[in-house]
Amino acid sequence: MIRGLHEGRLGSFNVKWAIDIAAVAIILLTLSGIYVSLRLLVAQRHRKRKRPLPVATE
């Protein structure tokens, strides 16, 4: 069954097009996840830099 899926068959059905669509969707989800995580990391870095230091009062 696994080998048939890799060849684009599910039983006696030809599902190469569905496997291609699934592969493209996985690639897009991976790229969008990387993009979102990089934006969050950059935002956290900017937030750390802009935080004012506490001023000691005497």
C-alpha positions in Angstrom: 0.0 0.0 0.0 2.8 2.5 0.9 4.7 1.7 -2.3 1.4 2.3 -4.3 1.0 5.7 -2.6 4.5 6.7 -3.6 3.7 5.6 -7.2 0.4 7.6 -7.2 -2.0 4.7 -6.8 -4.5 4.1 -4.1 -5.9 0.6 -4.7 -6.9 0.7 -8.4 -7.3 4.5 -8.5 -4.8 6.9 -9.9 -4.3 9.7 -7.4 -1.1 11.3 -8.7 -2.8 14.7 -8.9 -4.0 14.5 -5.2 -0.5 13.6 -4.1 1.0 16.5 -6.0 -1.6 18.9 -4.5 -0.8 17.6 -1.0 2.9 18.1 -1.6 2.5 21.7 -2.7 0.2 22.4 0.3 2.8 20.9 2.7 5.5 23.1 1.2 3.3 26.2 1.4 2.4 25.5 5.0 6.1 25.0 5.9 7.2 28.3 4.3 4.4 30.3 5.9 5.2 28.8 9.3 8.9 29.8 8.9 7.8 33.3 7.8 5.5 33.8 10.8 8.1 32.5 13.3 10.8 34.8 11.9 8.4 37.8 12.2 7.7 36.9 15.8 11.4 36.5 16.6 12.2 39.9 15.0 9.3 41.5 17.0 10.6 40.0 20.2 14.1 41.3 19.6 12.7 44.8 18.9 10.6 44.7 22.0 13.7 43.8 24.1 15.7 46.6 22.7 13.1 49.3 23.2 12.3 48.4 26.8 13.6 51.2 29.0 15.9 50.5 31.9 14.5 51.0 35.3 15.7 54.2 36.9 16.8 54.0 40.5 15.5 56.8 42.7 17.5 58.0 45.7 
